[in-house]
Amino acid sequence: MLVQIFGVPKNHPKTVPFFDHVFSFTIADGRVWFRNYQIFREQEKPEPELIEIGPRFVLNPIKICEGNLSGMVLFLNEKYVSPNVARREQRNKKMKGKSMRAIKKNKKKVYELPTDDLEEFMAQQELERAEEEGDDEGPLQPASKSIKKARR
């Protein structure tokens, strides 16, 4: 697989007959770290140096199957958590036992109707008129009492 990915076709015009690159695959922290180095040789030093030239990347293997995306599972990363599961757990922690219905209920805005200034003004006028007439019972009397007063 690696030869097919990183290999150069045979008799390609840009190929050179010597090795000047080194690919490094390292397993650390449950991941595969890839680095690309160039072999640098100085005339003064007999030992070559490796200079990282890139590209570099990190692979987090989740599952390795025997066949092409199928077959027996050869490796399964138990520590891997999918992003969807991580988001769900984070949302559940945020809720802290509240039900979704309670959260939606709290999010609803309650609008109060504005008070009617004209209605307040009319009630005030009626109170003043009742005081001027001297009614003890106030401006809002039940119909039966006002009829009884008229009969007396």
N, C-alpha and C positions, 0 to 999 in steps of 0.2 A: 504494500500500500504506500509506504513512504517513497519507494523508488518511483512509483507512478506519479506521486504528487510533486516531488522535488527533483526528479530526474530530468536530464537534458537529452533530447533526441540524439541518436547516434549520427555522426558526421554532420552535425550542425555547424554552420560557418563561424558562429561566435564561440564555440567551445575551445578550451585550451587544454593541452596535454598534461596538465599538472593540477594538483589540489591546492586551492587557496581559500576554501571555506570549510567551516566546521559547524554542523548543526548539533545543538545540545538539547536533549530531552531529559528533564529532571522531574522526579516525583517528590513533591513536598506538600505538606498540608492537605493531602488528599486530592491534589491537583497535578496536572502535567504542565510544566513550565517549559516553553520553547524559546531558545535563543539562537541567533545566527551570528557567528564570529568569522572574522577574516584572519588568516594567518599572516602575520607581519614579521618579516625577517630583516634585521639590520646587518650590515657588513661587519660591524664591530662586535656584536654579540652572537655567540654560536647558537643560543637557544631562541627559538621563535616565540613571539608574543601573540596573544589573541586579543583582537580588538572587536568589540561588539558593534556590528553595523546594522542590525535589524533585518527584517521585522522581528518583533518578539510578541508572544501572546501566551495566555494561560488557558488551559482547557479544564473544565470541571466535568469529568465523565459522570453521567447519571446511570446509564445502563449499557452493557455490552452484550449483544446477542451472538449466538453461534452463526446464524445466517444473516442475510441482508435484511435488516429490520424485522427479523422473525427468528424463530428457532429457540433453542434452549438458552436461558440466561446464564452467561458466564460470570458477569460482574454486576452488582447492584449497589449503588451508593446509598447507604442508609442515612447519611447525614444530610443529603440533599433535600431541600424543602422548596417546592415549586412556588413561584411568585403569587399565584392565586391563593394558595393555602396560607402564605405569610400575610397577605392582605386580609383574608377572612379572620385570622387569629388576632390581628391588630384591631380590626373593627369590633370583634367580640370583647377584647380587653377594654376598648373605649366605652362600650355599652355598659359594662359592669353590672350585668344582671337585668338591665332594663329590657323590656320587650320592644320590638320594633313599633308596635302600635302606640306604646306610651311615648316613644321618641317622636313619632309623627304628630301625635296629639300636642306635644309641647312646641313643635315647630309651627303649628297653626297660629295665625295672627287673629286676635280678637279685635274687631272694630266696633266701637261704640258709636251710636247715632248721636249727632250733635243735638244740643237742646234747642228748642224752638223759642226764640226770643219773643215773638209775638204772643205766644201762649202765656209766657211768664208776665208780660205786660198787661194782658187782659185780666189775668188772675189778680194782679196788683190793683187794677182799676176797680174790679168788682169788690175787693176788700175795702177800698177807700169809700166806695158808694155805700156799702153796707154799714160802715162806721158812721157815715153822715146821716143815714136814715135811722140809726139807733137800733138795728136788729141785734138781739143778743145771741142768736143762733149762728151767725156768720153768713157768708155769701152762698154757701152751698147747702141748701136745705132739701130734705126729702120732699117729694111732691105731696104726700099725705099730710104732713104737718102744715105746709103752707095753705092747703085747702081748709084744714080745721081752723086756722087763724082767721081766714076770710069769712067763715060761717059765724063766728062769735060775734 
